[in-house]
Amino acid sequence: MSIFFKARGTNSFGIFIVRIIVGVYTLSLGIMQASNIQLYINKIKSMGMLSDNLAFIFGFIMPFILIIFGALYIMGFFTPATSLILAVTSLAKVLVRGIFPTEGIPFNKDLLFFACFLLTLFAGAGVISFDALLDKKKKTVAVTTQKTATVTAEVVSQPTNTGSSAENPSSL
């Protein structure tokens, strides 16, 4: 029955699948836009929402942002910052195109990507990520430091017995 009712468990594998699918889409979108960057810049200019200079800068930088942060998102590296940047780009796409971009499409697909980026922003990358590997190293250093501090505190707090009955009243 655990297949039907699963209230507990780890969400790491699910987050890993989300990161892979959304990250591959983001990475491939960036590669497609960068492969014909002049066409993408002209597309941004044709929207008419930005000045020509700003549209050129935005159109030139956006594909490389998608490539770099899409790859980081797949690897699960700097996941909170990566998720935040990708969420902002998705939200910008939604604001530019609208929630219902064309007739026949129920809603903008970038809303789904925005939700996935928010998920990993707040939930983290999961166990299958570079963030988890780096976090394990931090935990072992913290545990080692804590154990050293505990041993030091025990040594300092132990009373010394010199054998004299004047210093130790319990021996009388």
N, C-alpha and C positions, 0 to 999 in steps of 0.2 A: 504494500500500500504506500510505501514511501515515494513511489513514482508519482502518485496522484496528489499527495499532500506533503509538500516539502517546505516546512516553515523555517527550518534551520539548515545550515550548510555554508559553504564558502561561495562567494560570488566572484572569485578570482578568474575562473575559467570563462564566465559570461562576460566579464569586463574585458578579458583578453580577446574574445571573439569580436566584441564591439570595437575595440581599438584596431584590430586587424582590418575589418571590413571598412570602417569609416576612414582609417588612415590610408588604406590602399586607394580608396576613391579620391581622397584629398591629394595624395601624391600623384596619381595619374591625371587628375584635373590640372594640377600645376604643370606637369610635363607637357600636356596637350597645349596649354596656353603658352608656355615658354617656347614650344617648337615653332609656333608662328606668332611671335610676339607683336609684330606690326598689325596683324589682323585683330588681335585682342585689344591693342591700344586704340585702334580705329573703332572697335565695338564700344569701348568705354566712352570715347569721344562722341559717338553717335547717340548715346543716351541723353546727352545734353544736361546732365546734372552737375557737371564740374567744368571749370574753365579748361581750355585746351592744354595749358601747361600742367595743371593739376591732374587732368585725365591722363596725360602722358606719364607723369610720375607714378600715379596709382596703377596704371596699366602695365608699367614696366616692373614695378616692385611686387605686385600681388602674386604672379606665378611663382616667383622665387620664395615668397613667404609660404605658399602652399607646399612647395617641394620640401623646403627645410623642415617646417613644422609638421608636415605630414609624415616625414621619415622619423622625426623625434616621437611623434604620437604612436607610431607602430612599435617602436622600440620600448616605449614606456619610459622615456628619459626626460627629466624635468617636467613631469606630467601636469602639475598644477599650472605652471606658467604656459606650457604648450597648449593646454586645454583652454585657458583664458584667451590667448591670442586667436586660436581657431574659432572659439565661440564668438568673439568680436567680429571676425571676418564673416562668419555665417550670419550673424545678426545684421551686418551691413548689407549683405546680399538680400536678405529678407526685406529690409527697409527700402532698398533700391527697386527691387522687382515687385514687392507687395506680397501679401499673404496668398492671394489668388492670382498668379502671374498670367495665365492664359485660360481661355475657356476650355473645358474638358479635363482640366487638371484640378483635382480636389483642393490641393494646397501646395505651397512652395516646399519642395523637398529639403531645402536648407533649414527648415524648422526642425526636421528630424535630426539633422546633423548637429544643430544647435543644442538639442536635448541630449544627444550623446556626449557632446563636449562638456556640458554642464554636469552630466553624470560622473565623468572622470575627473572633473574639476573638484567635486566634493567627495567622491568615493575613493579617489586615488587610482593608481594604475593596476593594482592587484599584485598578487604574488609573482606572476609571470611577467617581470619587467626589470629594466635596469634600475629603476628607483628602489625596488625591493632588495636588489643586490647591494646597493649603496647603503640602504637603511640597515641591513644586517651588520655591516661593518661598524656603523655608528653604535648599534646596540651592544656589540661585543666590547667595544671600547668603554661604553658607559657601564656595563656589568663589571668589567675588570676594574674600573675606577671605583665603583661602589664596593666591590669586595675588598680592595685595598684600604679604603676608608674605614670599613667595618673592622678589619683586622687591626688597624692602627688604633681605633677607638677602644677595642677590647684590651689591647696591650696597655694603653694609658690608664684605663679604668680599673685594672686589677690591683688590689691592695698588696703592699709588700709586707712581709712578715720578717722582722729583724730578730725576733726571739725574745725581746724584752717584754716583761709583763706590764710595764708602765705604759708602753705605747699601745699594747693590745689588751683592752680591758676584758675581752671575752675569754682570755686564757686564765683568768683568776679563779 
